Amino acid sequence: MNTHESSKPFVIERRFAASPLQVWRAWTEADQLQLWFGPKGTTMVHCHLNLRPGGHFHYGLRMPDGQEMWGLWTFRVIMPLQTLVLVNSFSDAQRGVTRHPMSATWPLQTLSTTQFSADGDGCRLALQWEPLDATAEERATFDAAHAGMAQGWGGTMDQLDAYLAGLK
């Protein structure tokens, strides 16, 4: 089922005062991802990255309340310093694909496209997310969640911004 017809993609963009190479490396190297990825207050408790088409980024985040949330990216397209296309899923500690821990009608998988481009002396990152092989109910849940995604991804981008600023 092609789900892109009825859903509105979620898009967030941010300009970073760092080179495209620095932003790319922060986004694609496990030792750097561990230091910034996730909402403020979370700690990465597991990080395994195999950056190649068909490879995975499997991670676990510990929330401030102690709960853990797991995620899995499966890479489809990798164009260094330009584009990452991946399937994004919630996961468990064994790398199995699971439902969203707080929403039974969240799409099981989303397609994520991240683009990196030079912007003066910085880098512009554009992230687009859309449901993948989702039911009408899952697409509706996704569409209704854009404000929450903007808040969550905005916080994650804030973490990346602070991390990159600390590299200087």
C-alpha positions in Angstrom: 0.0 0.0 0.0 1.4 3.4 -0.9 0.7 5.7 2.0 2.2 8.9 0.7 -1.0 9.9 -1.1 -3.1 10.7 2.0 -0.6 11.8 4.6 1.0 15.2 5.1 4.8 14.7 5.5 6.2 16.2 8.7 9.1 18.5 7.9 11.5 20.3 10.2 14.6 22.4 9.2 17.4 23.9 11.2 20.5 25.8 10.3 23.6 24.9 12.4 26.7 27.1 12.8 28.9 24.1 11.8 30.2 22.8 8.5 28.2 20.1 6.6 31.0 17.7 7.4 30.6 18.3 11.2 26.8 17.9 11.1 27.1 14.8 8.9 29.6 13.2 11.3 27.5 14.1 14.3 24.5 12.4 12.7 26.3 9.3 11.3 29.0 8.4 13.8 28.0 6.3 16.9 30.5 8.0 19.3 29.0 11.4 18.4 25.3 10.3 18.2 25.6 9.0 21.8 26.4 12.5 23.0 23.4 14.4 21.7 20.7 12.3 20.1 17.3 12.3 21.8 15.1 14.8 23.7 16.7 16.9 26.5 17.1 14.9 29.7 17.5 11.5 28.0 20.6 9.3 28.1 21.5 6.9 25.4 22.0 3.5 27.0 22.6 1.5 23.9 24.0 2.5 20.5 24.9 0.2 17.6 25.5 1.8 14.2 26.2 0.0 10.9 26.1 2.9 8.4 25.5 1.2 5.0 22.5 0.5 2.8 20.6 -2.2 4.7 22.5 -1.5 7.9 21.0 -0.3 11.1 21.2 2.2 13.9 19.7 0.5 17.0 19.5 2.6 20.1 18.0 2.8 23.6 17.2 6.0 25.4 16.5 6.3 29.1 14.0 8.9 29.9 14.3 11.2 33.0 11.7 9.0 34.8 13.9 5.9 34.2 11.8 4.3 31.4 13.6 3.1 28.3 12.5 3.7 24.7 14.1 1.9 21.8 14.4 2.8 18.2 15.7 1.2 15.0 16.7 2.9 11.7 17.2 0.8 8.6 19.3 2.7 6.1 18.1 2.7 2.5 20.2 5.5 0.8 23.4 7.0 2.0 24.9 9.9 0.0 27.7 11.2 2.2 27.4 14.9 3.2 24.1 15.1 1.4 21.3 12.7 2.1 20.2 9.8 4.4 17.0 7.9 3.6 16.0 5.4 6.2 13.0 3.4 7.7 12.4 4.5 11.3 10.7 2.2 13.8 10.2 1.8 17.5 12.1 -1.2 18.7 12.9 -3.4 21.7 16.2 -4.3 23.2 16.5 -7.3 20.9 16.2 -5.1 17.7 12.6 -6.2 17.0 10.2 -3.7 15.5 7.5 -2.7 17.9 4.5 -0.4 18.2 4.9 3.1 19.7 5.0 2.6 23.4 2.3 5.3 23.9 0.2 5.0 20.7 -1.3 1.7 19.3 -2.3 3.5 16.1 1.1 5.1 15.4 2.5 3.8 12.0 4.8 0.8 12.6 7.3 2.3 10.2 8.0 5.8 8.9 10.2 6.9 6.0 12.7 9.5 7.0 14.8 11.6 4.6 17.4 13.9 6.0 19.2 16.3 3.7 22.4 18.3 4.6 23.4 21.3 2.6 25.9 24.1 2.9 24.4 27.4 4.0 27.0 30.1 4.1 29.5 29.1 6.7 27.0 26.7 8.3 24.8 23.7 7.4 21.1 23.5 6.8 19.5 20.2 7.8 16.1 19.3 6.5 14.3 16.3 7.9 11.1 14.9 6.3 9.1 12.0 7.9 6.1 10.2 6.5 4.2 7.0 7.3 5.3 3.9 5.4 2.8 1.1 4.5 0.3 2.6 7.0 -3.4 2.1 7.4 -5.8 5.1 7.2 -6.0 5.2 11.0 -2.2 5.2 11.3 -1.9 8.0 8.8 -4.5 10.0 10.6 -2.6 9.5 13.9 0.6 10.6 12.2 -1.0 13.7 10.7 -2.6 14.7 14.0 0.8 14.4 15.8 2.8 17.0 13.8 2.8 19.6 16.6 4.2 17.0 19.1 6.8 15.9 16.5 7.8 19.5 16.0 8.4 19.8 19.8 10.2 16.5 20.1 12.4 17.0 17.1 12.9 20.7 18.0 14.4 19.5 21.3 16.6 17.0 19.6 17.8 19.6 17.2 18.5 21.9 20.2 20.7 19.1 21.7 22.5 18.8 18.4 23.0 22.5 18.2 24.5 22.6 21.7 26.7 19.6 20.9 28.1 21.2 17.8 28.7 24.5 19.6 30.8 22.6 22.1 33.0 21.3 19.4 34.4 24.7 18.7 
